Amino acid sequence: MIFPECALCNESKELVESHVISKMFYRWIKKTTKTKVPRFRSMEGEISQDGYKIYLLCSDCEQEFSRYETYFSSVVY
């Protein structure tokens, strides 16, 4: 089976869904909006309350990236 390339490591691996914009920003938006339930429309027209996600990274890179996001979130928030 041929897989697309991961956007981070450029290896051909099975890709997992990745948030285009970090989930921590969506959580911040939910905390600071009046509706408390922001909705986001994907390019395909699907509505999500969890933000826009695409198959972008392999699971190894997604986990590594998530580690840095967690650290950044702890420092910023």
GROMACS elastic network, one bead per residue, 0.5 to 0.9 nm:
[ bonds ]
;  ai    aj funct       b0    kb
    2    12     6  0.73361   500
    2    13     6  0.80473   500
    2    14     6  0.86786   500
    3     6     6  0.88991   500
    3    11     6  0.88200   500
    3    12     6  0.51381   500
    3    13     6  0.51979   500
    3    14     6  0.55774   500
    3    15     6  0.77814   500
    4    10     6  0.88223   500
    4    11     6  0.79972   500
    4    12     6  0.52429   500
    4    13     6  0.63975   500
    4    14     6  0.70787   500
    4    15     6  0.74240   500
    5     8     6  0.85362   500
    5     9     6  0.78985   500
    5    10     6  0.50706   500
    5    11     6  0.51067   500
    5    13     6  0.62735   500
    5    14     6  0.82566   500
    5    15     6  0.80114   500
    5    56     6  0.83924   500
    5    57     6  0.81066   500
    5    58     6  0.83230   500
    6     9     6  0.56858   500
    6    11     6  0.55532   500
    6    12     6  0.63098   500
    6    13     6  0.65588   500
    6    14     6  0.80734   500
    6    15     6  0.66491   500
    6    55     6  0.88360   500
    6    56     6  0.61365   500
    6    58     6  0.55377   500
    6    61     6  0.80723   500
    7    10     6  0.56264   500
    7    11     6  0.82749   500
    7    56     6  0.59001   500
    7    57     6  0.56977   500
    7    58     6  0.82193   500
    7    61     6  0.89500   500
    8    11     6  0.82800   500
    8    56     6  0.84001   500
    8    57     6  0.65254   500
    8    58     6  0.82676   500
    8    61     6  0.67080   500
    8    62     6  0.89238   500
    9    12     6  0.88119   500
    9    57     6  0.82349   500
    9    58     6  0.82909   500
    9    61     6  0.71650   500
   10    13     6  0.87456   500
   11    58     6  0.83952   500
   12    15     6  0.87081   500
   12    58     6  0.85771   500
   13    57     6  0.85896   500
   13    58     6  0.60260   500
   13    59     6  0.86835   500
   14    55     6  0.89857   500
   14    57     6  0.82911   500
   14    58     6  0.58993   500
   14    59     6  0.78034   500
   15    18     6  0.87538   500
   15    55     6  0.54963   500
   15    56     6  0.60746   500
   15    57     6  0.52400   500
   15    59     6  0.66408   500
   16    54     6  0.79081   500
   16    55     6  0.51817   500
   16    56     6  0.66305   500
   16    57     6  0.59343   500
   16    58     6  0.57363   500
   16    59     6  0.59768   500
   16    62     6  0.77336   500
   17    53     6  0.58070   500
   17    54     6  0.50879   500
   17    56     6  0.64561   500
   17    57     6  0.73221   500
   17    58     6  0.87347   500
   17    59     6  0.89156   500
   17    62     6  0.87712   500
   18    21     6  0.86489   500
   18    22     6  0.86780   500
   18    52     6  0.84224   500
   18    53     6  0.51798   500
   18    54     6  0.54711   500
   18    55     6  0.59515   500
   18    56     6  0.59146   500
   18    57     6  0.66137   500
   18    62     6  0.71505   500
   19    22     6  0.57036   500
   19    23     6  0.65248   500
   19    50     6  0.86327   500
   19    51     6  0.67540   500
   19    52     6  0.59001   500
   19    54     6  0.66424   500
   19    55     6  0.87980   500
   19    56     6  0.86526   500
   20    23     6  0.86351   500
   20    51     6  0.78007   500
   20    52     6  0.59369   500
   20    53     6  0.55561   500
   20    54     6  0.68334   500
   20    56     6  0.85014   500
   21    24     6  0.84704   500
   21    25     6  0.71035   500
   21    26     6  0.78609   500
   21    51     6  0.73547   500
   21    52     6  0.72741   500
   21    53     6  0.81867   500
   22    25     6  0.56330   500
   22    26     6  0.70536   500
   22    51     6  0.84873   500
   22    69     6  0.77524   500
   23    26     6  0.50456   500
   23    27     6  0.63015   500
   23    28     6  0.86902   500
   23    50     6  0.73642   500
   23    51     6  0.71521   500
   24    27     6  0.50213   500
   24    28     6  0.62642   500
   24    29     6  0.86881   500
   24    69     6  0.82152   500
   24    70     6  0.86912   500
   24    73     6  0.69889   500
   25    29     6  0.61913   500
   25    30     6  0.86371   500
   26    30     6  0.61958   500
   26    31     6  0.86507   500
   26    38     6  0.84031   500
   26    49     6  0.86048   500
   26    50     6  0.70071   500
   26    51     6  0.66087   500
   27    30     6  0.50804   500
   27    31     6  0.62994   500
   27    32     6  0.87698   500
   27    50     6  0.86127   500
   28    31     6  0.50829   500
   28    32     6  0.62321   500
   28    33     6  0.86502   500
   29    32     6  0.51969   500
   29    33     6  0.59458   500
   29    36     6  0.80310   500
   29    37     6  0.89537   500
   29    38     6  0.74657   500
   30    33     6  0.56380   500
   30    34     6  0.83140   500
   30    35     6  0.78558   500
   30    37     6  0.61162   500
   30    38     6  0.62850   500
   31    34     6  0.83880   500
   31    36     6  0.64038   500
   32    35     6  0.88897   500
   32    36     6  0.74622   500
   33    36     6  0.54991   500
   33    37     6  0.79627   500
   33    38     6  0.75881   500
   34    37     6  0.83815   500
   35    38     6  0.66271   500
   37    49     6  0.67055   500
   38    48     6  0.85085   500
   38    49     6  0.59998   500
   38    50     6  0.85674   500
   38    51     6  0.89135   500
   39    47     6  0.62463   500
   39    48     6  0.55210   500
   39    50     6  0.77146   500
   39    51     6  0.75342   500
   40    46     6  0.81412   500
   40    47     6  0.55184   500
   40    48     6  0.52117   500
   40    49     6  0.61719   500
   40    50     6  0.76593   500
   40    51     6  0.57633   500
   40    52     6  0.67268   500
   41    44     6  0.78134   500
   41    45     6  0.55537   500
   41    46     6  0.54612   500
   41    48     6  0.63275   500
   41    49     6  0.89062   500
   41    51     6  0.81354   500
   41    52     6  0.73085   500
   42    45     6  0.50884   500
   42    46     6  0.52162   500
   42    47     6  0.63997   500
   42    48     6  0.76084   500
   42    51     6  0.83642   500
   42    52     6  0.58804   500
   42    53     6  0.81195   500
   43    46     6  0.74387   500
   43    52     6  0.87331   500
   47    51     6  0.87421   500
   47    52     6  0.88211   500
   48    51     6  0.58938   500
   48    52     6  0.71022   500
   49    52     6  0.86975   500
   50    53     6  0.84526   500
   53    56     6  0.85032   500
   54    57     6  0.88177   500
   55    58     6  0.84021   500
   56    62     6  0.87411   500
   57    60     6  0.79865   500
   57    61     6  0.59879   500
   57    62     6  0.57190   500
   58    61     6  0.54570   500
   58    62     6  0.60825   500
   58    63     6  0.86685   500
   59    63     6  0.60959   500
   59    64     6  0.85718   500
   60    63     6  0.53107   500
   60    64     6  0.62975   500
   60    65     6  0.86380   500
   61    65     6  0.59033   500
   61    66     6  0.82955   500
   62    65     6  0.51298   500
   62    66     6  0.59620   500
   62    67     6  0.86451   500
   63    67     6  0.63005   500
   63    68     6  0.89930   500
   64    67     6  0.51928   500
   64    68     6  0.68262   500
   64    69     6  0.89008   500
   65    68     6  0.53553   500
   65    69     6  0.63085   500
   65    70     6  0.87243   500
   66    70     6  0.60593   500
   66    71     6  0.86224   500
   67    70     6  0.52224   500
   67    71     6  0.64543   500
   67    72     6  0.87525   500
   68    71     6  0.50963   500
   68    72     6  0.60861   500
   68    73     6  0.84682   500
   69    72     6  0.50020   500
   69    73     6  0.59392   500
   69    74     6  0.85348   500
   70    73     6  0.50990   500
   70    74     6  0.62471   500
   70    75     6  0.87873   500
   71    74     6  0.51686   500
   71    75     6  0.64150   500
   71    76     6  0.87298   500
   72    75     6  0.52140   500
   72    76     6  0.60612   500
   72    77     6  0.83023   500
   73    76     6  0.51791   500
   73    77     6  0.55798   500
   74    77     6  0.55640   500
